[in-house]
């Protein structure tokens, strides 16, 4: 109610694109680095495509104005601090993950 709809849309897009960038990095780290899926299929699926996705999304992400970065990053920092508090310094599973 106190922000223009364009600002809200940019913040939602910032969060969505940031999460997809992290997802691409996670696919690379888990499958290509940790699980060592490094044959030709693994290289394409778990190295090349995630990095291409990261770069394309990063190009779009970079187009946000500085206010979106400031608010989005601040909101992300608050979330990480709350997660650290709820998991006792990342030593326990988050409450929502305990039920899985």
Chimera marker file (.cmm) of the C-alpha trace (Angstrom):
<marker_set name="trace">
<marker id="1" x="0.000" y="0.000" z="0.000" r="1" g="1" b="0" radius="0.5"/>
<marker id="2" x="2.909" y="2.374" z="0.581" r="1" g="1" b="0" radius="0.5"/>
<marker id="3" x="4.971" y="1.459" z="-2.520" r="1" g="1" b="0" radius="0.5"/>
<marker id="4" x="4.188" y="1.858" z="-6.207" r="1" g="1" b="0" radius="0.5"/>
<marker id="5" x="3.226" y="-1.368" z="-7.965" r="1" g="1" b="0" radius="0.5"/>
<marker id="6" x="6.297" y="-1.104" z="-10.224" r="1" g="1" b="0" radius="0.5"/>
<marker id="7" x="8.588" y="-1.237" z="-7.185" r="1" g="1" b="0" radius="0.5"/>
<marker id="8" x="6.784" y="-4.281" z="-5.812" r="1" g="1" b="0" radius="0.5"/>
<marker id="9" x="7.044" y="-6.015" z="-9.192" r="1" g="1" b="0" radius="0.5"/>
<marker id="10" x="10.788" y="-5.310" z="-9.348" r="1" g="1" b="0" radius="0.5"/>
<marker id="11" x="11.289" y="-6.687" z="-5.833" r="1" g="1" b="0" radius="0.5"/>
<marker id="12" x="9.377" y="-9.866" z="-6.647" r="1" g="1" b="0" radius="0.5"/>
<marker id="13" x="11.392" y="-10.280" z="-9.851" r="1" g="1" b="0" radius="0.5"/>
<marker id="14" x="14.624" y="-9.616" z="-7.960" r="1" g="1" b="0" radius="0.5"/>
<marker id="15" x="13.790" y="-12.416" z="-5.520" r="1" g="1" b="0" radius="0.5"/>
<marker id="16" x="12.701" y="-14.839" z="-8.228" r="1" g="1" b="0" radius="0.5"/>
<marker id="17" x="15.730" y="-14.228" z="-10.438" r="1" g="1" b="0" radius="0.5"/>
<marker id="18" x="18.106" y="-14.404" z="-7.485" r="1" g="1" b="0" radius="0.5"/>
<marker id="19" x="16.657" y="-17.765" z="-6.465" r="1" g="1" b="0" radius="0.5"/>
<marker id="20" x="17.015" y="-19.125" z="-10.017" r="1" g="1" b="0" radius="0.5"/>
<marker id="21" x="20.636" y="-17.956" z="-10.118" r="1" g="1" b="0" radius="0.5"/>
<marker id="22" x="21.304" y="-19.791" z="-6.850" r="1" g="1" b="0" radius="0.5"/>
<marker id="23" x="19.491" y="-22.857" z="-8.208" r="1" g="1" b="0" radius="0.5"/>
<marker id="24" x="21.785" y="-22.940" z="-11.246" r="1" g="1" b="0" radius="0.5"/>
<marker id="25" x="24.854" y="-22.661" z="-9.005" r="1" g="1" b="0" radius="0.5"/>
<marker id="26" x="23.473" y="-25.450" z="-6.806" r="1" g="1" b="0" radius="0.5"/>
<marker id="27" x="23.005" y="-27.796" z="-9.769" r="1" g="1" b="0" radius="0.5"/>
<marker id="28" x="26.594" y="-27.164" z="-10.832" r="1" g="1" b="0" radius="0.5"/>
<marker id="29" x="27.992" y="-27.598" z="-7.311" r="1" g="1" b="0" radius="0.5"/>
<marker id="30" x="26.010" y="-30.736" z="-6.461" r="1" g="1" b="0" radius="0.5"/>
<marker id="31" x="26.111" y="-32.731" z="-9.688" r="1" g="1" b="0" radius="0.5"/>
<marker id="32" x="29.259" y="-31.561" z="-11.449" r="1" g="1" b="0" radius="0.5"/>
<marker id="33" x="31.510" y="-30.884" z="-8.461" r="1" g="1" b="0" radius="0.5"/>
<marker id="34" x="30.258" y="-33.131" z="-5.632" r="1" g="1" b="0" radius="0.5"/>
<marker id="35" x="28.800" y="-36.092" z="-7.569" r="1" g="1" b="0" radius="0.5"/>
<marker id="36" x="31.477" y="-35.822" z="-10.302" r="1" g="1" b="0" radius="0.5"/>
<marker id="37" x="29.057" y="-36.251" z="-13.225" r="1" g="1" b="0" radius="0.5"/>
<marker id="38" x="31.704" y="-35.218" z="-15.728" r="1" g="1" b="0" radius="0.5"/>
<marker id="39" x="31.108" y="-37.275" z="-18.837" r="1" g="1" b="0" radius="0.5"/>
<marker id="40" x="29.880" y="-35.417" z="-21.942" r="1" g="1" b="0" radius="0.5"/>
<marker id="41" x="26.230" y="-35.593" z="-20.861" r="1" g="1" b="0" radius="0.5"/>
<marker id="42" x="27.157" y="-34.479" z="-17.352" r="1" g="1" b="0" radius="0.5"/>
<marker id="43" x="29.254" y="-31.617" z="-18.671" r="1" g="1" b="0" radius="0.5"/>
<marker id="44" x="26.381" y="-30.336" z="-20.811" r="1" g="1" b="0" radius="0.5"/>
<marker id="45" x="23.610" y="-30.874" z="-18.237" r="1" g="1" b="0" radius="0.5"/>
<marker id="46" x="25.443" y="-29.988" z="-15.036" r="1" g="1" b="0" radius="0.5"/>
<marker id="47" x="28.115" y="-27.511" z="-16.100" r="1" g="1" b="0" radius="0.5"/>
<marker id="48" x="27.392" y="-25.800" z="-19.407" r="1" g="1" b="0" radius="0.5"/>
<marker id="49" x="23.610" y="-25.350" z="-19.128" r="1" g="1" b="0" radius="0.5"/>
<marker id="50" x="23.575" y="-24.172" z="-15.490" r="1" g="1" b="0" radius="0.5"/>
<marker id="51" x="26.297" y="-21.612" z="-16.222" r="1" g="1" b="0" radius="0.5"/>
<marker id="52" x="24.499" y="-20.411" z="-19.345" r="1" g="1" b="0" radius="0.5"/>
<marker id="53" x="21.297" y="-20.090" z="-17.327" r="1" g="1" b="0" radius="0.5"/>
<marker id="54" x="23.147" y="-18.220" z="-14.610" r="1" g="1" b="0" radius="0.5"/>
<marker id="55" x="24.640" y="-15.784" z="-17.113" r="1" g="1" b="0" radius="0.5"/>
<marker id="56" x="21.357" y="-15.120" z="-18.938" r="1" g="1" b="0" radius="0.5"/>
<marker id="57" x="19.462" y="-14.580" z="-15.698" r="1" g="1" b="0" radius="0.5"/>
<marker id="58" x="22.355" y="-12.501" z="-14.352" r="1" g="1" b="0" radius="0.5"/>
<marker id="59" x="22.154" y="-10.251" z="-17.415" r="1" g="1" b="0" radius="0.5"/>
<marker id="60" x="18.463" y="-9.583" z="-16.735" r="1" g="1" b="0" radius="0.5"/>
<marker id="61" x="19.113" y="-9.278" z="-12.982" r="1" g="1" b="0" radius="0.5"/>
<marker id="62" x="21.809" y="-6.675" z="-13.586" r="1" g="1" b="0" radius="0.5"/>
<marker id="63" x="19.228" y="-4.399" z="-15.216" r="1" g="1" b="0" radius="0.5"/>
<marker id="64" x="17.459" y="-3.587" z="-11.943" r="1" g="1" b="0" radius="0.5"/>
<marker id="65" x="17.915" y="-0.118" z="-10.488" r="1" g="1" b="0" radius="0.5"/>
<marker id="66" x="20.001" y="0.473" z="-7.363" r="1" g="1" b="0" radius="0.5"/>
<marker id="67" x="16.934" y="0.775" z="-5.103" r="1" g="1" b="0" radius="0.5"/>
<marker id="68" x="15.828" y="-2.718" z="-6.022" r="1" g="1" b="0" radius="0.5"/>
<marker id="69" x="19.295" y="-4.074" z="-5.217" r="1" g="1" b="0" radius="0.5"/>
<marker id="70" x="19.379" y="-2.191" z="-1.905" r="1" g="1" b="0" radius="0.5"/>
<marker id="71" x="15.948" y="-3.317" z="-0.717" r="1" g="1" b="0" radius="0.5"/>
<marker id="72" x="16.258" y="-6.849" z="-2.133" r="1" g="1" b="0" radius="0.5"/>
<marker id="73" x="19.694" y="-7.406" z="-0.624" r="1" g="1" b="0" radius="0.5"/>
<marker id="74" x="18.584" y="-5.985" z="2.720" r="1" g="1" b="0" radius="0.5"/>
<marker id="75" x="15.564" y="-8.271" z="2.752" r="1" g="1" b="0" radius="0.5"/>
<marker id="76" x="17.792" y="-11.245" z="1.897" r="1" g="1" b="0" radius="0.5"/>
<marker id="77" x="20.200" y="-10.375" z="4.742" r="1" g="1" b="0" radius="0.5"/>
<marker id="78" x="17.291" y="-10.198" z="7.196" r="1" g="1" b="0" radius="0.5"/>
<marker id="79" x="16.176" y="-13.650" z="5.981" r="1" g="1" b="0" radius="0.5"/>
<marker id="80" x="19.638" y="-15.162" z="6.416" r="1" g="1" b="0" radius="0.5"/>
<marker id="81" x="19.911" y="-13.692" z="9.925" r="1" g="1" b="0" radius="0.5"/>
<marker id="82" x="16.505" y="-15.129" z="10.874" r="1" g="1" b="0" radius="0.5"/>
<marker id="83" x="17.470" y="-18.500" z="9.412" r="1" g="1" b="0" radius="0.5"/>
<marker id="84" x="20.731" y="-18.466" z="11.373" r="1" g="1" b="0" radius="0.5"/>
<marker id="85" x="18.780" y="-17.702" z="14.548" r="1" g="1" b="0" radius="0.5"/>
<marker id="86" x="16.173" y="-20.435" z="13.961" r="1" g="1" b="0" radius="0.5"/>
<marker id="87" x="18.814" y="-23.061" z="13.123" r="1" g="1" b="0" radius="0.5"/>
<marker id="88" x="21.119" y="-22.150" z="16.012" r="1" g="1" b="0" radius="0.5"/>
<marker id="89" x="23.888" y="-20.937" z="13.733" r="1" g="1" b="0" radius="0.5"/>
<marker id="90" x="23.058" y="-23.350" z="10.896" r="1" g="1" b="0" radius="0.5"/>
<marker id="91" x="23.718" y="-26.375" z="13.116" r="1" g="1" b="0" radius="0.5"/>
<marker id="92" x="20.125" y="-27.664" z="12.984" r="1" g="1" b="0" radius="0.5"/>
<marker id="93" x="17.642" y="-28.150" z="10.186" r="1" g="1" b="0" radius="0.5"/>
<marker id="94" x="15.176" y="-25.315" z="9.655" r="1" g="1" b="0" radius="0.5"/>
<marker id="95" x="11.800" y="-26.003" z="11.269" r="1" g="1" b="0" radius="0.5"/>
<marker id="96" x="10.084" y="-26.575" z="7.916" r="1" g="1" b="0" radius="0.5"/>
<marker id="97" x="12.736" y="-29.128" z="6.866" r="1" g="1" b="0" radius="0.5"/>
<marker id="98" x="12.388" y="-31.230" z="10.041" r="1" g="1" b="0" radius="0.5"/>
<marker id="99" x="9.023" y="-32.575" z="8.892" r="1" g="1" b="0" radius="0.5"/>
<marker id="100" x="10.301" y="-33.898" z="5.561" r="1" g="1" b="0" radius="0.5"/>
<link id1="1" id2="2" r="1" g="1" b="0" radius="0.2"/>
<link id1="2" id2="3" r="1" g="1" b="0" radius="0.2"/>
<link id1="3" id2="4" r="1" g="1" b="0" radius="0.2"/>
<link id1="4" id2="5" r="1" g="1" b="0" radius="0.2"/>
<link id1="5" id2="6" r="1" g="1" b="0" radius="0.2"/>
<link id1="6" id2="7" r="1" g="1" b="0" radius="0.2"/>
<link id1="7" id2="8" r="1" g="1" b="0" radius="0.2"/>
<link id1="8" id2="9" r="1" g="1" b="0" radius="0.2"/>
<link id1="9" id2="10" r="1" g="1" b="0" radius="0.2"/>
<link id1="10" id2="11" r="1" g="1" b="0" radius="0.2"/>
<link id1="11" id2="12" r="1" g="1" b="0" radius="0.2"/>
<link id1="12" id2="13" r="1" g="1" b="0" radius="0.2"/>
<link id1="13" id2="14" r="1" g="1" b="0" radius="0.2"/>
<link id1="14" id2="15" r="1" g="1" b="0" radius="0.2"/>
<link id1="15" id2="16" r="1" g="1" b="0" radius="0.2"/>
<link id1="16" id2="17" r="1" g="1" b="0" radius="0.2"/>
<link id1="17" id2="18" r="1" g="1" b="0" radius="0.2"/>
<link id1="18" id2="19" r="1" g="1" b="0" radius="0.2"/>
<link id1="19" id2="20" r="1" g="1" b="0" radius="0.2"/>
<link id1="20" id2="21" r="1" g="1" b="0" radius="0.2"/>
<link id1="21" id2="22" r="1" g="1" b="0" radius="0.2"/>
<link id1="22" id2="23" r="1" g="1" b="0" radius="0.2"/>
<link id1="23" id2="24" r="1" g="1" b="0" radius="0.2"/>
<link id1="24" id2="25" r="1" g="1" b="0" radius="0.2"/>
<link id1="25" id2="26" r="1" g="1" b="0" radius="0.2"/>
<link id1="26" id2="27" r="1" g="1" b="0" radius="0.2"/>
<link id1="27" id2="28" r="1" g="1" b="0" radius="0.2"/>
<link id1="28" id2="29" r="1" g="1" b="0" radius="0.2"/>
<link id1="29" id2="30" r="1" g="1" b="0" radius="0.2"/>
<link id1="30" id2="31" r="1" g="1" b="0" radius="0.2"/>
<link id1="31" id2="32" r="1" g="1" b="0" radius="0.2"/>
<link id1="32" id2="33" r="1" g="1" b="0" radius="0.2"/>
<link id1="33" id2="34" r="1" g="1" b="0" radius="0.2"/>
<link id1="34" id2="35" r="1" g="1" b="0" radius="0.2"/>
<link id1="35" id2="36" r="1" g="1" b="0" radius="0.2"/>
<link id1="36" id2="37" r="1" g="1" b="0" radius="0.2"/>
<link id1="37" id2="38" r="1" g="1" b="0" radius="0.2"/>
<link id1="38" id2="39" r="1" g="1" b="0" radius="0.2"/>
<link id1="39" id2="40" r="1" g="1" b="0" radius="0.2"/>
<link id1="40" id2="41" r="1" g="1" b="0" radius="0.2"/>
<link id1="41" id2="42" r="1" g="1" b="0" radius="0.2"/>
<link id1="42" id2="43" r="1" g="1" b="0" radius="0.2"/>
<link id1="43" id2="44" r="1" g="1" b="0" radius="0.2"/>
<link id1="44" id2="45" r="1" g="1" b="0" radius="0.2"/>
<link id1="45" id2="46" r="1" g="1" b="0" radius="0.2"/>
<link id1="46" id2="47" r="1" g="1" b="0" radius="0.2"/>
<link id1="47" id2="48" r="1" g="1" b="0" radius="0.2"/>
<link id1="48" id2="49" r="1" g="1" b="0" radius="0.2"/>
<link id1="49" id2="50" r="1" g="1" b="0" radius="0.2"/>
<link id1="50" id2="51" r="1" g="1" b="0" radius="0.2"/>
<link id1="51" id2="52" r="1" g="1" b="0" radius="0.2"/>
<link id1="52" id2="53" r="1" g="1" b="0" radius="0.2"/>
<link id1="53" id2="54" r="1" g="1" b="0" radius="0.2"/>
<link id1="54" id2="55" r="1" g="1" b="0" radius="0.2"/>
<link id1="55" id2="56" r="1" g="1" b="0" radius="0.2"/>
<link id1="56" id2="57" r="1" g="1" b="0" radius="0.2"/>
<link id1="57" id2="58" r="1" g="1" b="0" radius="0.2"/>
<link id1="58" id2="59" r="1" g="1" b="0" radius="0.2"/>
<link id1="59" id2="60" r="1" g="1" b="0" radius="0.2"/>
<link id1="60" id2="61" r="1" g="1" b="0" radius="0.2"/>
<link id1="61" id2="62" r="1" g="1" b="0" radius="0.2"/>
<link id1="62" id2="63" r="1" g="1" b="0" radius="0.2"/>
<link id1="63" id2="64" r="1" g="1" b="0" radius="0.2"/>
<link id1="64" id2="65" r="1" g="1" b="0" radius="0.2"/>
<link id1="65" id2="66" r="1" g="1" b="0" radius="0.2"/>
<link id1="66" id2="67" r="1" g="1" b="0" radius="0.2"/>
<link id1="67" id2="68" r="1" g="1" b="0" radius="0.2"/>
<link id1="68" id2="69" r="1" g="1" b="0" radius="0.2"/>
<link id1="69" id2="70" r="1" g="1" b="0" radius="0.2"/>
<link id1="70" id2="71" r="1" g="1" b="0" radius="0.2"/>
<link id1="71" id2="72" r="1" g="1" b="0" radius="0.2"/>
<link id1="72" id2="73" r="1" g="1" b="0" radius="0.2"/>
<link id1="73" id2="74" r="1" g="1" b="0" radius="0.2"/>
<link id1="74" id2="75" r="1" g="1" b="0" radius="0.2"/>
<link id1="75" id2="76" r="1" g="1" b="0" radius="0.2"/>
<link id1="76" id2="77" r="1" g="1" b="0" radius="0.2"/>
<link id1="77" id2="78" r="1" g="1" b="0" radius="0.2"/>
<link id1="78" id2="79" r="1" g="1" b="0" radius="0.2"/>
<link id1="79" id2="80" r="1" g="1" b="0" radius="0.2"/>
<link id1="80" id2="81" r="1" g="1" b="0" radius="0.2"/>
<link id1="81" id2="82" r="1" g="1" b="0" radius="0.2"/>
<link id1="82" id2="83" r="1" g="1" b="0" radius="0.2"/>
<link id1="83" id2="84" r="1" g="1" b="0" radius="0.2"/>
<link id1="84" id2="85" r="1" g="1" b="0" radius="0.2"/>
<link id1="85" id2="86" r="1" g="1" b="0" radius="0.2"/>
<link id1="86" id2="87" r="1" g="1" b="0" radius="0.2"/>
<link id1="87" id2="88" r="1" g="1" b="0" radius="0.2"/>
<link id1="88" id2="89" r="1" g="1" b="0" radius="0.2"/>
<link id1="89" id2="90" r="1" g="1" b="0" radius="0.2"/>
<link id1="90" id2="91" r="1" g="1" b="0" radius="0.2"/>
<link id1="91" id2="92" r="1" g="1" b="0" radius="0.2"/>
<link id1="92" id2="93" r="1" g="1" b="0" radius="0.2"/>
<link id1="93" id2="94" r="1" g="1" b="0" radius="0.2"/>
<link id1="94" id2="95" r="1" g="1" b="0" radius="0.2"/>
<link id1="95" id2="96" r="1" g="1" b="0" radius="0.2"/>
<link id1="96" id2="97" r="1" g="1" b="0" radius="0.2"/>
<link id1="97" id2="98" r="1" g="1" b="0" radius="0.2"/>
<link id1="98" id2="99" r="1" g="1" b="0" radius="0.2"/>
<link id1="99" id2="100" r="1" g="1" b="0" radius="0.2"/>
</marker_set>
